[in-house]
C-alpha cells in the first residue's frame, strides 16, 4: 500500500513539473511565438493541401493544444486575485530577462504558487507515509520544500536576467565600434543601428532592432532609446543613451561621442575581466581545501601509515 502511494505521488510530481516546464518553454529569439494554428494554416495553404480547421488543430502537438492554453487560462484567473504591483514588478523582471517564456506575468506568478503547493504536498505525503519521530523536522521539511518550490521560478528568472545582462555588456564595445564605423562612413544613427542588428544575432542586436521598429512606427528616437535602456537595466546602456540624447540636443558630432563611448566600454570590460581574475584565488580555496588537499594528504601519508601498521 505504501509503495503504491509513493508511486502515485511520484507520478503526480513528474506530471506537474512537466506541465510547468512546458509552460515555461524557452523561446530562443526572446519573443513570444506566433499563433501556432495560424502558422499551421499558412503552411497548409502554401502546400496546397485541403484540410479542415479541426484537422489542422489536431495536427498540432499536445502541449500547444492543451497544456499551454491551460497554463495561460490559469494565469488569467490568478490575475484577478494578485496585487497589481506584484504583477507589474514581475512583468518588469521578465522584460529585463528578455521575455524568455511565452507567458505573461500573472501566469508566471500562478506557476510559482502551483509549484510550491505541488512540491510541498508531495513532501507532506511522503512524511505521512513514513513520519519522522521529531515533529519539528517534519515541519522543517514541508516548509523548506514549499519555500523552494515557490522561489525556484524566481531563481530561474534571475539567472536569465544575469546572463542576458552579461551578454549585452560583453557585446557593447564591439557594437559601438561598428556603430562608429557606420556613422563615420556617412550613415545616420538609425541606419547604423539597423546594420548592427543585421550583422549580429544576440540580445543587444535584438534590443537595437526593437528600438528601430519603434522609431519606424512613429516613436521619437529619444523615447525609443530611453525605453530600450529601461528594458535592459544596464548602467552602461543608460549612460550610452544619455550621451546620444545629449549629443543630439547640443549638436555634437555623433561619431566622436560614439568613439568616446566605445573606448569607455572597452576599459570597463577590461576592468571587469581583471576583477574576475582577482576573484579566482578566493574561489579556488574551497576546491583546494575539500578536494585537492585531502588527495595530497592521502597520497603522502598512505605509505607511512602502511609502514607503521606493518611495524606494529
DODO-81944 format. One line per 10 residues: number of its first residue (from 1); their letters; for each residue x, z, y of C-alpha. Coordinates in steps of 0.5 Angstrom, whole numbers, always signed. Each point is the difference from the previous one (the first is absolute). Example, Ala and Ser with C-alpha at 12.3 -4.5 7.8 and 13.67 -1.06 7.14 Angstrom:
2
1 = as = +25,+16,-9; +2,-2,+7
***
This chain:
312
1 = xxxxxxxxxx = +0,+0,+0; +6,+2,+5; +3,-7,-2; -6,-4,+2; -1,+4,+6; +7,-2,+2; +0,-7,-2; -6,-1,+4; +3,+4,+6; +6,-5,+0
11 = xxxxxxxxxx = -4,-6,+0; -4,+2,+6; +6,+2,+4; +3,-7,-2; -6,-4,+2; -1,+4,+7; +8,-2,+1; -1,-7,-2; -6,+0,+5; +4,+3,+6
21 = xxxxxxxxxx = +6,-5,-2; -5,-6,+0; -3,+2,+7; +7,+1,+3; +2,-6,-3; +6,-3,+5; +0,-6,+4; +7,-3,+0; -2,-3,+7; -2,+7,+3
31 = xxxxxxxxxx = -7,-3,+2; -7,+0,-3; -1,-5,-5; -6,-5,+1; -6,+0,-4; +1,-2,-7; -7,-3,-1; +2,-5,+6; +7,-1,-3; -3,-2,-7
41 = xxxxxxxxxx = -6,-4,+3; +5,-4,+4; +4,-1,-6; -6,-3,-4; -1,-4,+6; +7,-3,+0; +0,-2,-7; -7,-3,+0; -3,+5,-5; -7,+1,+0
51 = xxxxxxxxxx = -2,+7,-1; -5,+5,+2; +2,+7,+4; -2,+4,-6; +6,-4,-4; +5,+1,+6; -2,+7,+1; +1,+1,-8; +7,-3,+0; +3,+5,+5
61 = xxxxxxxxxx = +4,+6,-3; -4,+6,-2; +4,+4,+6; -2,-5,+5; -8,+0,-2; -1,+8,-2; +6,+4,+2; +2,-2,+7; -7,+0,+2; -2,+7,-3
71 = xxxxxxxxxx = +6,+3,+4; -2,-3,+6; -7,+2,+0; +2,+7,-2; +4,+0,+7; -6,-3,+4; -4,+6,-3; +6,+5,+1; +1,-2,+8; -7,+3,+1
81 = xxxxxxxxxx = +3,+7,-1; +7,-1,+2; +2,+2,+7; +1,-6,+5; +7,+3,+2; +3,+0,-7; -3,-7,-1; +4,-2,+6; +6,+3,-2; +0,-3,-7
91 = xxxxxxxxxx = -1,-6,+3; +6,+0,+5; +4,+2,-6; -2,-6,-4; +1,-4,+6; +7,+3,+0; +1,-2,-7; -2,-7,+1; -7,+1,-4; +4,-1,-7
101 = xxxxxxxxxx = -7,+1,-3; -7,-4,+0; -4,+6,+2; -2,+4,+7; +2,+7,+2; -7,+3,-3; +2,-3,-7; +7,+3,+0; -3,+7,+2; -5,-1,-5
111 = xxxxxxxxxx = +5,-1,-5; +4,+6,+2; -6,+4,-2; -1,-3,-6; +7,+0,-3; +0,+8,+2; -6,+1,-4; +2,-4,-6; +7,+3,-1; -3,+7,+2
121 = xxxxxxxxxx = -6,-1,-5; +5,-2,-5; +5,+5,+0; -6,+5,+0; -3,-3,-6; +7,+1,-3; +0,+7,+2; -7,+2,-3; +2,-3,-7; +7,+4,+0
131 = xxxxxxxxxx = -1,+5,+5; +6,+4,+3; +1,+7,-1; +1,+1,+7; -6,-2,+4; +5,-1,+7; +4,-5,-4; -7,-4,-1; -2,+0,+7; +7,-2,+2
141 = xxxxxxxxxx = +0,-6,-5; -7,-2,+3; +2,+1,+7; +6,-4,-1; -3,-6,-4; -6,+0,+6; +5,+0,+5; +5,-5,-3; -6,-5,-1; -2,+1,+7
151 = xxxxxxxxxx = +7,-2,+3; +2,-5,-5; -3,-6,+4; +2,+3,+7; +8,+0,-3; -1,-7,-2; -3,-2,+7; +6,+4,+3; +5,-4,-5; -3,-6,+2
161 = xxxxxxxxxx = +1,+1,+8; +7,+3,-1; +2,-6,-4; -3,-5,+5; +3,+3,+6; +7,+0,-3; -1,-7,-2; -2,-2,+7; +6,+4,+3; +4,-4,-4
171 = xxxxxxxxxx = -2,-7,+2; -1,+1,+7; +7,-1,+2; +0,-7,-3; -7,-1,+2; +2,+1,+7; +7,-4,-1; -5,-6,-2; -5,+1,+6; +6,+0,+5
181 = xxxxxxxxxx = +3,-7,-3; -7,-3,+0; -1,+3,+7; +7,-3,+3; -2,-7,-4; -6,+0,+5; -6,+2,-4; -5,+5,+3; +0,+7,-3; -7,-1,-3
191 = xxxxxxxxxx = +3,-6,-4; +7,+4,-1; -5,+5,-4; -3,-6,-4; +7,-2,-2; +2,+7,-2; -7,+1,-4; +1,-7,-3; +7,+1,-3; +0,+6,-3
201 = xxxxxxxxxx = -5,+4,-4; +0,+7,+1; -4,+6,+3; +3,-2,+7; -2,-7,+0; -7,+2,-2; +0,+4,+6; +2,-6,+4; -5,-4,-3; -6,+4,+1
211 = xxxxxxxxxx = +2,+1,+7; +1,-7,+1; -7,-1,-3; -3,+5,+5; +3,-4,+6; -2,-6,-2; -7,+3,-1; +0,+2,+8; +3,+7,+0; +5,+1,+5
221 = xxxxxxxxxx = +7,+0,-2; +2,+7,+3; -6,+3,-4; +1,-4,-6; +8,+2,+0; -3,+8,+1; -5,-1,-6; +6,-2,-4; +5,+5,+2; -6,+5,-2
231 = xxxxxxxxxx = -1,-3,-7; +7,+1,-1; +1,+7,+2; +8,-1,+1; +3,+2,+6; +5,-6,+1; -6,-4,+0; -3,+4,+5; +6,-1,+4; +1,-7,-1
241 = xxxxxxxxxx = -8,-2,+2; +1,+5,+6; +7,-4,+2; -4,-7,-1; -6,+2,+4; +4,+3,+6; +5,-7,+0; -7,-4,+0; -2,+4,+6; +6,+0,+4
251 = xxxxxxxxxx = +2,-7,-1; +7,+2,-4; +3,-5,-5; -3,+1,-7; +6,-3,-3; +4,+6,+3; -5,+5,-2; +0,-2,-7; +7,-1,+0; +1,+8,+2
261 = xxxxxxxxxx = -6,+2,-5; +4,-3,-6; +6,+3,+2; -3,+7,+0; -4,-1,-6; +7,-2,-4; +3,+6,+3; -6,+4,-2; +0,-3,-7; +8,+2,-1
271 = xxxxxxxxxx = -1,+7,+2; -6,+1,-5; +5,-3,-5; +5,+5,+2; -5,+5,+0; -2,-1,-7; +7,-1,-2; +2,+7,+2; -6,+3,-4; +2,-3,-6
281 = xxxxxxxxxx = +5,+6,-2; -5,+5,+1; -5,-4,-4; +5,+0,-6; +1,+8,+0; -6,+1,-5; +2,-6,-5; +7,+2,+0; -2,+8,-1; -5,-2,-5
291 = xxxxxxxxxx = +3,-6,-4; +7,-1,+2; +3,+7,+0; -3,+2,-7; +2,-6,-3; +7,+1,+2; +0,+7,-2; -3,-2,-7; +6,-5,-1; +5,+5,+3
301 = xxxxxxxxxx = -2,+7,-4; -2,-3,-6; +7,-1,-4; +2,+7,+3; -7,+3,-3; +1,-3,-7; +7,+2,+0; -2,+7,+2; -5,+0,-5; +5,-2,-6
311 = xx = +4,+5,+2; -5,+6,+0
***
